[in-house]
Amino acid sequence: MQMVYYVPPINLLGKGCLKQAAGELNAMGFKKAFISTDRFLTENGTVRKVTDMLKEIGIDYVVFNEAKPNPTIHNVENGLDILKSENCDVVISIGGGSPQDCGKAIAILATNGGHIKEYEGVNKSHNKCLPVIAITTTAGTSAEVTINYVITDEDRHVKMIMVDSNSLATMTVNDPELMVSMPASLTAATGMDALTHAIEAVVAKGSNDVTDATALYAIEQIFKFLPDAVRDGNDIEAREQMCYACYLNGIAFSNAGLGNVHAMAHQLGGLYDLPHGVCNAMLLPVVEEENAKYAPEKFRVIASHIGFNTEGKSDLECVDYVIRQIRILSEEVGIPKSLKEVGVLNPDFGTLADNAMKDACAGANPVYFDKETLIRLFQKIN
């Protein structure tokens, strides 16, 4: 089997690894950094840890902290204007998926020009993006290590999915010490997002032995350590293990693809501005139960990695075990079970289904879902 495997060239992982970034950055010779982040991380002191480091090594910077939880075209345009006016030669993204995606989009436009709408889809850019140093503060989205980014079109209320090898970061920093102040609800949502990435990577049509190896290990670690990280945000071992899981499932799905959990979750987020991780968590057992009808062997492997003795067991028993364990974990970490619980009282199932069918992630699902199937699955979380 031939394959292309995309991984950022430099990846710093583990407790205290932010300190190592100074030496790496200093050697790269950048003059001025554009920092993509959000207001919360600016106010809680996380961004200052990075800017203090930049001051020590003599790199100037400008802070752009307007990234919304679902970053928009407007965010990207504003950020690009600042990057150009300040003559920045590197993007440093600090945060979870939103600042990372916003930073990637700005970095792509900085070297390719045009409008961000032109890059929706697969490998639409021609030039490598401006160098991106991706510093993550959540163990879940894996946006720092992937070739994917997502930007919301405010006019269409649609999340645009970009899959582009030119957006791959130059260096990633995955330091659990930056995550200890993360609220339990965010830890839970991003952790379930990570689980979704890993399971979809295994189930995806593009999965292979290499991506399975990293995704299956990530699944084991998430089931083991996510509850501890949610219960006690200062549990540095749980945080660190979640960092490793996030990194591993990120490089897995970046190369294998995702599926209809993400294709559907993107529509809920775009139409109703809901947290991405929560949408994934609600949809994960529903969609995978449907996928298991067509790819039961995938769930036998997953079941064996999360503690189920599959010897002599039927495919149905293996599938039931996996789906049940997903639901148990989701409930344990406090994920809402329905759209009503997150304030969506009259969902437009037709529009959600139509848009999900067009989503770039849908093509990697092991089986095609028609509109009727998608509507039926959305209704299960109503």
C-alpha positions as a Markdown table, in Angstrom:
| # | Residue | x | y | z |
|---|---|---|---|---|
| 1 | Met | 0.0 | 0.0 | 0.0 |
| 2 | Gln | 1.3 | 3.4 | -0.9 |
| 3 | Met | 0.6 | 6.4 | 1.3 |
| 4 | Val | 1.6 | 10.0 | 2.1 |
| 5 | Tyr | 1.9 | 10.7 | 5.8 |
| 6 | Tyr | 1.9 | 14.3 | 7.0 |
| 7 | Val | 3.4 | 15.3 | 10.3 |
| 8 | Pro | 4.8 | 18.7 | 11.4 |
| 9 | Pro | 8.6 | 18.6 | 11.3 |
| 10 | Ile | 9.1 | 19.6 | 14.9 |
| 11 | Asn | 6.9 | 18.5 | 17.8 |
| 12 | Leu | 7.5 | 19.4 | 21.4 |
| 13 | Leu | 5.5 | 17.2 | 23.9 |
| 14 | Gly | 5.3 | 16.8 | 27.6 |
| 15 | Lys | 5.4 | 18.8 | 30.9 |
| 16 | Gly | 7.4 | 22.0 | 30.6 |
| 17 | Cys | 8.1 | 21.6 | 26.9 |
| 18 | Leu | 7.2 | 25.3 | 26.2 |
| 19 | Lys | 10.6 | 26.2 | 27.5 |
| 20 | Gln | 12.2 | 24.2 | 24.7 |
| 21 | Ala | 10.4 | 26.3 | 22.2 |
| 22 | Ala | 12.6 | 29.3 | 22.9 |
| 23 | Gly | 15.7 | 27.7 | 21.5 |
| 24 | Glu | 13.9 | 26.3 | 18.4 |
| 25 | Leu | 12.3 | 29.7 | 17.6 |
| 26 | Asn | 15.6 | 31.5 | 18.2 |
| 27 | Ala | 17.3 | 29.3 | 15.6 |
| 28 | Met | 14.6 | 29.9 | 13.0 |
| 29 | Gly | 15.5 | 33.6 | 12.8 |
| 30 | Phe | 12.0 | 35.2 | 12.9 |
| 31 | Lys | 11.7 | 38.9 | 13.3 |
| 32 | Lys | 8.1 | 39.5 | 14.3 |
| 33 | Ala | 5.3 | 37.1 | 15.3 |
| 34 | Phe | 1.6 | 37.4 | 14.7 |
| 35 | Ile | -0.1 | 35.8 | 17.7 |
| 36 | Ser | -3.5 | 34.2 | 17.0 |
| 37 | Thr | -5.4 | 33.6 | 20.2 |
| 38 | Asp | -8.6 | 34.5 | 22.1 |
| 39 | Arg | -9.5 | 36.9 | 24.9 |
| 40 | Phe | -9.8 | 34.3 | 27.6 |
| 41 | Leu | -6.2 | 33.1 | 27.1 |
| 42 | Thr | -5.0 | 36.7 | 27.0 |
| 43 | Glu | -6.8 | 37.5 | 30.3 |
| 44 | Asn | -5.8 | 34.4 | 32.2 |
| 45 | Gly | -2.1 | 34.9 | 31.6 |
| 46 | Thr | -1.4 | 32.0 | 29.1 |
| 47 | Val | -0.5 | 34.3 | 26.3 |
| 48 | Arg | 1.9 | 36.3 | 28.5 |
| 49 | Lys | 3.9 | 33.1 | 29.1 |
| 50 | Val | 4.6 | 33.0 | 25.4 |
| 51 | Thr | 5.2 | 36.7 | 24.9 |
| 52 | Asp | 7.7 | 36.8 | 27.8 |
| 53 | Met | 9.6 | 34.0 | 26.0 |
| 54 | Leu | 9.6 | 36.0 | 22.8 |
| 55 | Lys | 10.9 | 39.1 | 24.6 |
| 56 | Glu | 13.8 | 37.0 | 26.0 |
| 57 | Ile | 14.9 | 35.8 | 22.6 |
| 58 | Gly | 14.3 | 39.2 | 20.9 |
| 59 | Ile | 11.3 | 38.4 | 18.7 |
| 60 | Asp | 8.8 | 41.2 | 18.3 |
| 61 | Tyr | 5.1 | 40.4 | 18.3 |
| 62 | Val | 1.6 | 41.6 | 17.9 |
| 63 | Val | -1.4 | 39.9 | 19.6 |
| 64 | Phe | -4.6 | 39.3 | 17.8 |
| 65 | Asn | -7.1 | 37.9 | 20.3 |
| 66 | Glu | -10.3 | 38.0 | 18.4 |
| 67 | Ala | -10.7 | 34.3 | 17.5 |
| 68 | Lys | -14.2 | 33.3 | 18.3 |
| 69 | Pro | -15.1 | 29.7 | 19.5 |
| 70 | Asn | -16.1 | 29.0 | 15.9 |
| 71 | Pro | -13.7 | 31.4 | 14.0 |
| 72 | Thr | -15.3 | 33.4 | 11.2 |
| 73 | Ile | -14.4 | 34.8 | 7.9 |
| 74 | His | -14.5 | 38.2 | 9.6 |
| 75 | Asn | -11.9 | 37.0 | 12.1 |
| 76 | Val | -9.6 | 35.9 | 9.4 |
| 77 | Glu | -9.9 | 39.1 | 7.4 |
| 78 | Asn | -9.2 | 41.3 | 10.4 |
| 79 | Gly | -6.3 | 39.2 | 11.4 |
| 80 | Leu | -4.8 | 39.2 | 7.9 |
| 81 | Asp | -5.0 | 43.0 | 7.7 |
| 82 | Ile | -3.0 | 43.2 | 11.0 |
| 83 | Leu | -0.4 | 40.6 | 10.0 |
| 84 | Lys | 0.3 | 42.5 | 6.8 |
| 85 | Ser | 0.4 | 46.0 | 8.4 |
| 86 | Glu | 2.8 | 44.8 | 11.1 |
| 87 | Asn | 5.0 | 42.9 | 8.5 |
| 88 | Cys | 4.9 | 39.7 | 10.5 |
| 89 | Asp | 7.0 | 36.7 | 9.2 |
| 90 | Val | 5.6 | 34.0 | 11.5 |
| 91 | Val | 2.2 | 33.0 | 12.9 |
| 92 | Ile | 2.1 | 31.8 | 16.5 |
| 93 | Ser | -1.3 | 30.2 | 17.4 |
| 94 | Ile | -2.0 | 29.9 | 21.1 |
| 95 | Gly | -5.2 | 28.0 | 22.2 |
| 96 | Gly | -7.5 | 25.2 | 21.2 |
| 97 | Gly | -8.9 | 24.5 | 17.8 |
| 98 | Ser | -10.3 | 28.0 | 17.2 |
| 99 | Pro | -7.1 | 30.1 | 17.5 |
| 100 | Gln | -5.3 | 27.3 | 15.6 |
| 101 | Asp | -7.7 | 27.3 | 12.7 |
| 102 | Cys | -7.8 | 31.0 | 12.6 |
| 103 | Gly | -4.0 | 31.2 | 12.5 |
| 104 | Lys | -3.8 | 28.6 | 9.8 |
| 105 | Ala | -6.3 | 30.4 | 7.6 |
| 106 | Ile | -4.4 | 33.7 | 8.0 |
| 107 | Ala | -1.1 | 32.0 | 7.3 |
| 108 | Ile | -2.5 | 30.4 | 4.1 |
| 109 | Leu | -3.9 | 33.8 | 2.8 |
| 110 | Ala | -0.6 | 35.5 | 3.6 |
| 111 | Thr | 1.3 | 33.5 | 1.0 |
| 112 | Asn | -1.6 | 32.6 | -1.4 |
| 113 | Gly | -3.8 | 35.7 | -1.5 |
| 114 | Gly | -7.5 | 35.7 | -2.4 |
| 115 | His | -10.5 | 35.1 | -0.1 |
| 116 | Ile | -10.7 | 32.3 | 2.4 |
| 117 | Lys | -13.8 | 31.0 | 0.7 |
| 118 | Glu | -11.7 | 30.0 | -2.3 |
| 119 | Tyr | -9.9 | 27.4 | -0.1 |
| 120 | Glu | -12.8 | 25.4 | 1.0 |
| 121 | Gly | -12.3 | 21.7 | 0.1 |
| 122 | Val | -9.1 | 19.7 | -0.5 |
| 123 | Asn | -5.7 | 21.1 | -1.3 |
| 124 | Lys | -6.9 | 24.3 | -2.9 |
| 125 | Ser | -3.8 | 26.4 | -2.2 |
| 126 | His | -0.7 | 26.5 | -4.3 |
| 127 | Asn | 1.9 | 27.8 | -1.8 |
| 128 | Lys | 3.1 | 26.7 | 1.6 |
| 129 | Cys | 1.6 | 28.9 | 4.3 |
| 130 | Leu | 3.6 | 31.4 | 6.3 |
| 131 | Pro | 5.4 | 29.4 | 9.1 |
| 132 | Val | 3.0 | 28.5 | 11.9 |
| 133 | Ile | 4.2 | 27.7 | 15.5 |
| 134 | Ala | 1.1 | 26.0 | 17.0 |
| 135 | Ile | 1.0 | 26.0 | 20.8 |
| 136 | Thr | -2.1 | 24.1 | 22.0 |
| 137 | Thr | -3.8 | 24.7 | 25.3 |
| 138 | Thr | -6.4 | 21.9 | 25.0 |
| 139 | Ala | -6.0 | 18.2 | 24.7 |
| 140 | Gly | -8.7 | 17.5 | 22.1 |
| 141 | Thr | -8.9 | 19.3 | 18.8 |
| 142 | Ser | -5.5 | 18.2 | 17.5 |
| 143 | Ala | -5.7 | 21.2 | 15.2 |
| 144 | Glu | -2.0 | 22.0 | 15.8 |
| 145 | Val | -0.8 | 18.8 | 14.1 |
| 146 | Thr | -3.3 | 18.3 | 11.3 |
| 147 | Ile | -3.6 | 19.5 | 7.7 |
| 148 | Asn | -7.2 | 20.5 | 8.4 |
| 149 | Tyr | -8.7 | 23.8 | 9.5 |
| 150 | Val | -12.3 | 25.0 | 9.8 |
| 151 | Ile | -13.7 | 28.5 | 9.3 |
| 152 | Thr | -17.4 | 29.6 | 9.7 |
| 153 | Asp | -19.1 | 31.4 | 6.8 |
| 154 | Glu | -21.3 | 33.8 | 8.8 |
| 155 | Asp | -23.6 | 34.5 | 5.8 |
| 156 | Arg | -24.3 | 30.9 | 5.0 |
| 157 | His | -24.1 | 29.7 | 8.6 |
| 158 | Val | -21.8 | 26.9 | 7.4 |
| 159 | Lys | -18.5 | 25.6 | 8.6 |
| 160 | Met | -16.1 | 25.5 | 5.7 |
| 161 | Ile | -13.7 | 22.6 | 5.9 |
| 162 | Met | -10.2 | 23.0 | 4.4 |
| 163 | Val | -8.0 | 20.0 | 4.1 |
| 164 | Asp | -4.6 | 21.3 | 2.9 |
| 165 | Ser | -1.1 | 20.0 | 3.3 |
| 166 | Asn | 0.2 | 23.5 | 2.8 |
| 167 | Ser | -1.4 | 24.5 | 6.2 |
| 168 | Leu | 0.8 | 22.0 | 8.2 |
| 169 | Ala | 2.5 | 23.7 | 11.1 |
| 170 | Thr | 6.3 | 24.2 | 11.2 |
| 171 | Met | 6.4 | 23.4 | 14.9 |
| 172 | Thr | 3.9 | 22.2 | 17.6 |
| 173 | Val | 4.0 | 22.6 | 21.3 |
| 174 | Asn | 1.9 | 20.3 | 23.5 |
| 175 | Asp | 2.6 | 21.2 | 27.1 |
| 176 | Pro | 0.1 | 20.0 | 29.8 |
| 177 | Glu | 1.2 | 22.8 | 32.1 |
| 178 | Leu | -0.7 | 25.2 | 29.8 |
| 179 | Met | -3.9 | 23.2 | 30.4 |
| 180 | Val | -4.3 | 23.0 | 34.2 |
| 181 | Ser | -6.5 | 26.1 | 34.3 |
| 182 | Met | -8.9 | 24.7 | 31.6 |
| 183 | Pro | -12.5 | 24.4 | 33.1 |
| 184 | Ala | -13.8 | 20.8 | 33.6 |
| 185 | Ser | -16.6 | 21.3 | 31.0 |
| 186 | Leu | -14.0 | 22.3 | 28.3 |
| 187 | Thr | -11.7 | 19.5 | 29.3 |
| 188 | Ala | -14.6 | 17.1 | 28.8 |
| 189 | Ala | -15.7 | 18.5 | 25.5 |
| 190 | Thr | -12.2 | 18.6 | 24.0 |
| 191 | Gly | -11.5 | 15.2 | 25.4 |
| 192 | Met | -14.6 | 13.7 | 23.7 |
| 193 | Asp | -13.6 | 15.5 | 20.5 |
| 194 | Ala | -10.2 | 13.7 | 20.8 |
| 195 | Leu | -12.0 | 10.4 | 21.2 |
| 196 | Thr | -14.2 | 11.1 | 18.2 |
| 197 | His | -11.1 | 11.8 | 16.1 |
| 198 | Ala | -9.4 | 8.6 | 17.1 |
| 199 | Ile | -12.5 | 6.4 | 16.5 |
| 200 | Glu | -13.3 | 8.0 | 13.2 |
| 201 | Ala | -9.7 | 7.5 | 12.1 |
| 202 | Val | -10.0 | 3.8 | 12.7 |
| 203 | Val | -13.4 | 3.5 | 11.0 |
| 204 | Ala | -12.5 | 5.8 | 8.1 |
| 205 | Lys | -12.0 | 4.4 | 4.6 |
| 206 | Gly | -8.5 | 5.9 | 4.6 |
| 207 | Ser | -7.3 | 4.0 | 7.7 |
| 208 | Asn | -4.2 | 1.9 | 7.5 |
| 209 | Asp | -1.8 | 0.0 | 9.8 |
| 210 | Val | 0.1 | 3.2 | 10.6 |
| 211 | Thr | -2.9 | 5.4 | 11.4 |
| 212 | Asp | -4.5 | 2.5 | 13.3 |
| 213 | Ala | -1.5 | 2.1 | 15.5 |
| 214 | Thr | -1.6 | 5.7 | 16.8 |
| 215 | Ala | -5.4 | 6.0 | 16.9 |
| 216 | Leu | -6.0 | 2.8 | 18.9 |
| 217 | Tyr | -3.4 | 3.8 | 21.5 |
| 218 | Ala | -5.0 | 7.2 | 21.7 |
| 219 | Ile | -8.4 | 5.5 | 22.3 |
| 220 | Glu | -7.0 | 3.5 | 25.2 |
| 221 | Gln | -5.5 | 6.5 | 26.8 |
| 222 | Ile | -8.6 | 8.7 | 26.5 |
| 223 | Phe | -10.8 | 6.1 | 28.2 |
| 224 | Lys | -8.2 | 5.7 | 30.9 |
| 225 | Phe | -7.3 | 9.4 | 31.6 |
| 226 | Leu | -10.1 | 11.7 | 30.5 |
| 227 | Pro | -12.2 | 11.1 | 33.6 |
| 228 | Asp | -9.2 | 12.0 | 35.9 |
| 229 | Ala | -8.4 | 15.1 | 33.9 |
| 230 | Val | -12.0 | 16.3 | 34.2 |
| 231 | Arg | -12.2 | 15.5 | 37.9 |
| 232 | Asp | -9.0 | 17.3 | 38.8 |
| 233 | Gly | -7.5 | 19.8 | 36.3 |
| 234 | Asn | -4.3 | 19.8 | 38.3 |
| 235 | Asp | -3.7 | 16.1 | 37.7 |
| 236 | Ile | -0.6 | 16.6 | 35.6 |
| 237 | Glu | -0.2 | 13.0 | 34.7 |
| 238 | Ala | -3.8 | 12.8 | 33.3 |
| 239 | Arg | -3.2 | 16.0 | 31.5 |
| 240 | Glu | 0.1 | 14.8 | 30.0 |
| 241 | Gln | -1.4 | 11.5 | 28.9 |
| 242 | Met | -4.3 | 13.3 | 27.2 |
| 243 | Cys | -1.7 | 15.5 | 25.4 |
| 244 | Tyr | 0.0 | 12.4 | 24.0 |
| 245 | Ala | -3.4 | 10.9 | 23.0 |
| 246 | Cys | -4.4 | 14.2 | 21.3 |
| 247 | Tyr | -1.1 | 14.3 | 19.4 |
| 248 | Leu | -1.4 | 10.7 | 18.3 |
| 249 | Asn | -5.0 | 10.8 | 17.2 |
| 250 | Gly | -4.3 | 14.1 | 15.4 |
| 251 | Ile | -1.7 | 12.6 | 13.1 |
| 252 | Ala | -3.9 | 9.6 | 12.7 |
| 253 | Phe | -7.0 | 11.4 | 11.4 |
| 254 | Ser | -5.0 | 14.0 | 9.5 |
| 255 | Asn | -3.8 | 11.1 | 7.3 |
| 256 | Ala | -6.7 | 8.6 | 7.5 |
| 257 | Gly | -9.7 | 11.1 | 7.4 |
| 258 | Leu | -12.7 | 11.4 | 9.6 |
| 259 | Gly | -16.3 | 10.7 | 8.8 |
| 260 | Asn | -20.0 | 11.5 | 9.3 |
| 261 | Val | -19.7 | 12.4 | 13.0 |
| 262 | His | -17.7 | 15.4 | 12.0 |
| 263 | Ala | -19.7 | 16.1 | 8.9 |
| 264 | Met | -22.8 | 16.3 | 11.0 |
| 265 | Ala | -21.2 | 18.1 | 14.0 |
| 266 | His | -19.9 | 20.8 | 11.7 |
| 267 | Gln | -23.5 | 21.6 | 10.7 |
| 268 | Leu | -24.7 | 21.9 | 14.2 |
| 269 | Gly | -21.8 | 24.2 | 15.1 |
| 270 | Gly | -22.3 | 26.3 | 12.0 |
| 271 | Leu | -26.1 | 26.7 | 12.2 |
| 272 | Tyr | -26.5 | 27.0 | 16.0 |
| 273 | Asp | -23.0 | 28.1 | 17.1 |
| 274 | Leu | -22.6 | 25.1 | 19.4 |
| 275 | Pro | -19.3 | 23.8 | 20.9 |
| 276 | His | -17.7 | 21.4 | 18.4 |
| 277 | Gly | -16.6 | 18.8 | 21.0 |
| 278 | Val | -20.1 | 18.6 | 22.5 |
| 279 | Cys | -21.6 | 18.1 | 19.1 |
| 280 | Asn | -19.2 | 15.3 | 18.3 |
| 281 | Ala | -19.8 | 13.7 | 21.7 |
| 282 | Met | -23.5 | 13.6 | 21.2 |
| 283 | Leu | -23.3 | 12.2 | 17.7 |
| 284 | Leu | -20.5 | 9.7 | 18.2 |
| 285 | Pro | -22.4 | 6.7 | 19.5 |
| 286 | Val | -25.4 | 7.4 | 17.1 |
| 287 | Val | -23.3 | 7.6 | 14.0 |
| 288 | Glu | -20.9 | 4.7 | 14.9 |
| 289 | Glu | -23.8 | 2.4 | 15.7 |
| 290 | Glu | -24.9 | 3.0 | 12.1 |
| 291 | Asn | -21.4 | 2.6 | 10.7 |
| 292 | Ala | -21.0 | -0.7 | 12.5 |
| 293 | Lys | -23.6 | -2.3 | 10.4 |
| 294 | Tyr | -21.2 | -2.0 | 7.4 |
| 295 | Ala | -17.8 | -2.2 | 9.1 |
| 296 | Pro | -18.2 | -4.4 | 12.2 |
| 297 | Glu | -14.6 | -5.6 | 12.1 |
| 298 | Lys | -13.4 | -2.1 | 13.0 |
| 299 | Phe | -15.4 | -2.2 | 16.3 |
| 300 | Arg | -14.0 | -5.6 | 17.2 |
| 301 | Val | -10.5 | -4.1 | 17.2 |
| 302 | Ile | -11.6 | -1.1 | 19.2 |
| 303 | Ala | -13.4 | -3.2 | 21.7 |
| 304 | Ser | -10.3 | -5.3 | 22.3 |
| 305 | His | -8.3 | -2.1 | 23.0 |
| 306 | Ile | -10.7 | -0.9 | 25.6 |
| 307 | Gly | -10.9 | -4.0 | 27.8 |
| 308 | Phe | -13.3 | -6.3 | 26.1 |
| 309 | Asn | -12.3 | -10.0 | 25.6 |
| 310 | Thr | -13.5 | -10.5 | 22.0 |
| 311 | Glu | -12.6 | -14.1 | 21.7 |
| 312 | Gly | -15.7 | -16.1 | 20.9 |
| 313 | Lys | -17.8 | -13.0 | 20.9 |
| 314 | Ser | -20.1 | -12.0 | 18.0 |
| 315 | Asp | -19.6 | -8.8 | 16.0 |
| 316 | Leu | -22.8 | -7.5 | 17.6 |
| 317 | Glu | -21.5 | -8.0 | 21.1 |
| 318 | Cys | -18.3 | -6.2 | 20.2 |
| 319 | Val | -20.2 | -3.3 | 18.7 |
| 320 | Asp | -22.6 | -3.1 | 21.6 |
| 321 | Tyr | -19.7 | -2.9 | 24.0 |
| 322 | Val | -18.0 | -0.1 | 22.2 |
| 323 | Ile | -21.2 | 2.0 | 21.9 |
| 324 | Arg | -22.0 | 1.4 | 25.5 |
| 325 | Gln | -18.6 | 2.4 | 26.7 |
| 326 | Ile | -18.7 | 5.6 | 24.7 |
| 327 | Arg | -22.1 | 6.5 | 26.3 |
| 328 | Ile | -20.8 | 5.7 | 29.8 |
| 329 | Leu | -17.7 | 7.9 | 29.3 |
| 330 | Ser | -19.7 | 10.7 | 27.9 |
| 331 | Glu | -22.1 | 10.7 | 30.8 |
| 332 | Glu | -19.3 | 10.4 | 33.3 |
| 333 | Val | -17.6 | 13.6 | 32.1 |
| 334 | Gly | -20.9 | 15.5 | 31.9 |
| 335 | Ile | -21.6 | 15.8 | 28.2 |
| 336 | Pro | -25.2 | 16.8 | 27.3 |
| 337 | Lys | -27.3 | 14.1 | 25.8 |
| 338 | Ser | -29.6 | 16.1 | 23.5 |
| 339 | Leu | -30.0 | 19.2 | 21.4 |
| 340 | Lys | -32.7 | 20.4 | 23.8 |
| 341 | Glu | -30.1 | 20.4 | 26.6 |
| 342 | Val | -27.9 | 22.8 | 24.6 |
| 343 | Gly | -30.8 | 25.1 | 23.7 |
| 344 | Val | -31.7 | 23.9 | 20.2 |
| 345 | Leu | -35.5 | 23.4 | 20.4 |
| 346 | Asn | -36.6 | 23.3 | 16.8 |
| 347 | Pro | -33.7 | 22.0 | 14.7 |
| 348 | Asp | -33.9 | 22.3 | 10.9 |
| 349 | Phe | -33.1 | 18.6 | 10.2 |
| 350 | Gly | -33.4 | 19.1 | 6.4 |
| 351 | Thr | -30.8 | 21.8 | 6.2 |
| 352 | Leu | -28.5 | 20.0 | 8.6 |
| 353 | Ala | -28.7 | 16.9 | 6.5 |
| 354 | Asp | -28.2 | 18.7 | 3.2 |
| 355 | Asn | -25.1 | 20.5 | 4.4 |
| 356 | Ala | -23.7 | 17.4 | 6.0 |
| 357 | Met | -23.8 | 15.6 | 2.7 |
| 358 | Lys | -21.6 | 18.3 | 1.2 |
| 359 | Asp | -19.1 | 18.3 | 4.1 |
| 360 | Ala | -15.5 | 17.3 | 3.2 |
| 361 | Cys | -15.4 | 14.8 | 6.1 |
| 362 | Ala | -18.3 | 12.8 | 4.8 |
| 363 | Gly | -16.3 | 11.3 | 2.0 |
| 364 | Ala | -14.1 | 9.4 | 4.4 |
| 365 | Asn | -17.0 | 7.7 | 6.1 |
| 366 | Pro | -17.0 | 3.9 | 5.5 |
| 367 | Val | -20.5 | 4.1 | 4.0 |
| 368 | Tyr | -22.5 | 6.7 | 2.2 |
| 369 | Phe | -25.4 | 8.3 | 4.3 |
| 370 | Asp | -28.3 | 9.6 | 2.2 |
| 371 | Lys | -30.4 | 12.5 | 3.4 |
| 372 | Glu | -33.0 | 10.3 | 5.0 |
| 373 | Thr | -30.4 | 8.5 | 7.1 |
| 374 | Leu | -28.8 | 11.7 | 8.2 |
| 375 | Ile | -32.1 | 13.1 | 9.3 |
| 376 | Arg | -32.9 | 10.0 | 11.2 |
| 377 | Leu | -29.5 | 10.1 | 13.0 |
| 378 | Phe | -29.9 | 13.8 | 13.8 |
| 379 | Gln | -33.3 | 13.1 | 15.3 |
| 380 | Lys | -31.8 | 10.6 | 17.7 |
| 381 | Ile | -30.1 | 13.4 | 19.6 |
| 382 | Asn | -33.1 | 15.8 | 19.5 |
